Amino acid sequence: MTSDKKSERFFKVLHDRMKRAQQETKSTVAVNMSDLGSQPHEDREPADPTAKGRVASFSMPGSSSLYSLSPSLRRGHEVGERVQSNEMGMSVLIMQPILRFLQLLCENHNRDLQNFLRCQNNKTNYNLVCETLQFLDIMCGSTTGGLGLLGLYINEDNVGLVIQTLETLTEYCQGPCHENQTCIVTHESNGIDIITALILNDISPLCKYRMDLVLQLKDNASKLLLALMESRHDSENAERILISLRPQELVDVIKKAYLQEEERENSEVSPREVGHNIYILALQLSRHNKQLQHLLKPVKRIQEEEAEGISSMLSLNNKQLSQMLKSSPPVQEEEEDPLAYYENHTSQIEIVRQDRSMEQIVFPVPGICQFLTEETKHRLFTTTEQDEQGSKVSDFFDQSSFLHNEMEWQRKLRSMPLIYWFSRRMTLWGSISFNLAVFINIIIAFFYPYVESTSTGALDSPLIWLLFWILICFSITALFTKRYSIRPLIVALILRSIYYLGIGPTLNILGALNLTNKIVFVVSFVGNRGTFIRGYKAMVMDVEFLYHVGYILTSVLGLFAHELFYSILLFDLIYREETLFNVIKSVTRNGRSILLTALLALILVYLFSIVGFLFLKDDFILEVDPLPGNHSRASPLGMPHGAATFMGTCSGDSIDCVSGVSMPQVLEEDEELDNTERACDTLLMCIVTVMNHGLRNGGGVGDILRKPSKDESLFPARVVYDLLFFFIVIIIVLNLIFGVIIDTFADLRSEKQKKEEILKTTCFICGLERDKFDNKTVSFEEHIKFEHNMWNYLYFIVLVRVKNKTDYTGPESYVAQMIKNKNLDWFPRMRAMSLVSNEGEGEQNEIRILQDKLNSTMKLVSYLTAQLNELKEQMTEQRKRRQRLGFVDVQNCMSR
């Protein structure tokens, strides 16, 4: 269109078609109104509500059916039929595909075509945007002065054309296209008044028999008004719309649409959704109108604010304030208050545009978002990790797909009531399992091994009965105070069961209960997480799910194999308590460093063992405590069987024993020799001795070796050996291992404290700290609740994913494209609109204003340049003409 000069002719055809349709519609409406004006007053009574007639208006060509009209309007309809019977009838009918074609030209917010439909930069420009608005104005009869009588002009035959006109006008503006917005708002016709009237009026009698069409009409009208205000940083358009709107009537329309949901009968259009769109429109307009802002507050919030104001004025204490609230009229519940419902299902966020300007978006929360569980919210809020720039948005965005799938699963779970009931009480089942495991292990610790004949006798005493009744009374008291739960009652019942049934049956009963409860817990866990629907690979990789399966297997072993397997269940405390989990994590987090340090210690032990085997073999004599009745000497580890026999034969009175193995002379008696043992006759035994005794003794391996005399030749070497082992292995290497564990635990604790501090004092989305909002109009709590609520951003991502792409607004299209490209620049970073507004226009607004002024100046310069060039051409032509005229005059003079 921009390259072909024939586009001017194309737009002229469209323009002429619109003009022709406007003229025909105007003439038809004028004839009908003049005919109705000539009716006697008594004839112009309201039509019978039960009659399915149509109020006088033109009917589309091709419609052969005649409907019975009310007596007051029958004559006007006959006149209208005479006017519509001429050959120009098709000119109105053809407007619907034309408007649809223009709408599709601007689809996906095509900015170039949106502007091109308004201005083609040809010799003759055809403003189709204004012509479309003018057509809507004439269709609804505002040119006749009957703005409040829309029902006279809109009926079942032409309502589709009106809806198409509204959709086309909406597509002209979304993106946003500020020029088209301004063109529509500032147009001389009554277009804005018509659009607001479509929202506020009932459009009777159409609403009596086709309420779905009326709701669709109101829905598109509200979307058009929202499109006119889309992404604008000024208040001109909003103030122009507010001139035509009466705040109280707008709020009444919202409430009426909410209540019409109960009367809905198999209609594709939901009155509540239409009311929601109108509520969002009112919310956007309320920023520029305090009366509307007050009217949109729910009844409950108004009464709370009034109570707070009275309490602050009169300095009432808490008791007086509570009495005043009790004496106040009953507050309408949230489900019955339309404004409270819409407020709870509407959210707002702030996004950053490509030009780095910020924009606030108000949107309806998708219905699927109500299935996000509180457990998932808490887990996401506390476990989301920061990136290198200190932002949590990246990890938060990566989890958005998983959260959306979980919402889908939770919605599906609602169709399975039994599993849903169990899954909602997963925390309760976990607590019951842990308490049962504790009770089982307490019984085992006190009575194992137990004999059934004597087990009940231990409980057959007055003190046990007294304890039983004390626990019963204490549990009854706890039920009323709700402080200690029902644990005392369970303990009393367990004692009673042991007394009557015995310990074995009681353990079997508790074990079966624990196993059943854990199976219920796993069902709840799977119900919450949707583990099975993610596939077997994801199920095997889910460590938490495997842990619970292992718990079930351990319970089965404890119930059918041996009672002592129940002791393993106490490790569940580590899973339940984050502090203990951090203790374990302090070892596993830097496991590689600990393993490498332990490997270094093993190498050093090996070297010290070699030195001891070569030079200090006779010093490795250990005292042993043989078992009673066992006087035989076992062969040392790693020593051949013959060497052990030789030691046995040489342990008597024989002093000089000659053998292949050199042994020291035995100078003490047999009884003393039986309490000592050589521990370094082989290298393997030397390594085991140094590792076992050297690492466990505070002074190292020297604490268990023979105490040498200072006169021995190897005494200095022995001192050096003991000191080196003590300093290198005990002090340095072992403390390195302990230091890594302690430092890791300290890091985990500091990270936890830092994370808790960040959660309390830093915005999850933008990263601004609490002190940035000191002495500002918006507090930090209000900022994270209303402006940058992390869940609102998640809801908006879900909205973009579930919404039809053809229904996107301009901001939604922008964010959808950014999400597709995995670009997170649309999230605000260290910025908030409330802080910018507090500081005046702000740097971004100034840049935007300067840029707009620069663009307008450039356009003006281009226009002036073109005018100057035309002026130069005209002057050149005039000069040439004068020269020619002068030459002719000279010739005439010469001829004379």
CORPE-V618671 format. One record per helix or strand of 3 or more residues. SS is the DSSP state (hx for helix, st for strand). FROM is the first residue (numbers start at 1). TO is the last residue. Records with the same first field share a line. If there is no record, write none. Layout:
# CORPE-V618671
SS->FROM-TO + FROM-TO
This chain:
# CORPE-V618671
hx->7-37 + 71-84 + 87-93 + 95-105 + 111-116 + 128-139 + 142-144 + 150-152 + 159-173 + 178-185 + 191-200 + 206-209 + 211-228 + 236-244 + 247-263 + 271-288 + 290-295 + 299-314 + 318-327 + 338-344 + 367-371 + 374-383 + 393-398 + 400-413 + 417-423 + 426-447 + 452-455 + 457-459 + 462-481 + 487-501 + 503-529 + 532-534 + 536-541 + 543-560 + 563-576 + 578-588 + 591-615 + 617-619 + 641-649 + 670-673 + 683-696 + 701-703 + 715-761 + 770-773 + 780-787 + 790-802 + 805-807 + 810-820 + 833-838 + 842-895
st->346-352 + 358-364 + 621-623 + 676-678
